[in-house]
Amino acid sequence: MSFPFRVNNCSIERTLDIVGEKWTFLVLREAFSGVRRFADMQAITGAPRQVLSARLARLVDEGLLRKEPYREPGQRQRDEYRLTEKGRDLYPLLVALMHWGDKHLTGEEGAPVLLTHRDCGAPIEQHFRCAAGHDVPGPREVTPVPGDGAELRSA
């Protein structure tokens, strides 16, 4: 894909500045699976304690997760981590990564996890559609144009 222009404020680059790291994606994967507590996330992901603590703090600072205090009987207060709307908006990205991995990185055994619609049980699929309702099968059918917020680079 060749862009006839370049921007200084690329949304892909800015997004990757926040989420473009393995442990961050694994934390988000677990948050989408309903895992909310530090110890559970650490046990499932295998993330080193300091790494997980830093990733959770960054996701909270960026507004993708929020802390919610809880206290087990006889224990000190701790925090659970819950997705915000901003965090939930990343779900299609995680599903796209999963589907890509299922297509290109699994062997004949197939996908390790299938996502299905809770109401009917059919597998979840992702599709691109323009605002006029046309299916967009791939990148050759897309034309990048400067958006209202584009900070164009000088040549």
Buried (B, 14 or more C-beta within 10 A) or exposed (E): EEEEEEBEEEEEEEEEEBBEBEBBBBBBBBBBEEBBBBEEBBEBBEBEEEBBEBBBEBBBEBEBBBEEEEEEEEEEEBBBBBBBEBBBEBEEEBBEEBBEEBEEEEEEEEBEEEEEEEEEEEEEEEEEEEEEEEEEEEEEEEEEEEEEEBEEEEE
